[in-house]
């Protein structure tokens, strides 16, 4: 896999409370170059490409119920679905999809690191 950045830039997207900030903190602590892409708040479907253009795009998913359990979000199912719509293009183009519903923060990080390292080394 050829990269545009050295070291490879990892972009992280997902709905609110899917674990993006926690994953980014752990990746940065380990020396990875990564960025949060606030695609869930943008009407521009390919904002993740325009602003960051990451070498590896990681999409973290979480169900509506999980997001409510993780954080005291005052949002409706409709607002959650709007975020999913805004993230659709990123999801379709993501190199890695990680469902965080039944994973701890540590398990999400371990899964992401294992899969990112595999992508980077090929």
C-alpha angles and dihedrals in degrees: 000000000000117000132212093206134049110242096026113260116232118204120202123203135168145119121298112287094017091121103263098137093045092049093047091051091053094045092049091047087057093049102260118142106233142153137201110235111202092212091141089070098046130088088201102096096206099038088122088063098041097049105031110008092195125202090225123028117200119195117199115198128197130171121244090251092052093050090053092049094049099048137015092253116172097207138120131236087252091057089049090051090050088057090050090052091050090050096047097098092047091048091051090051100039119123091208131031116193122184104211098185097105100024130095119230089259092051091049090051093046092049093047094047093048093049095041091051090051091052094045094049096051 
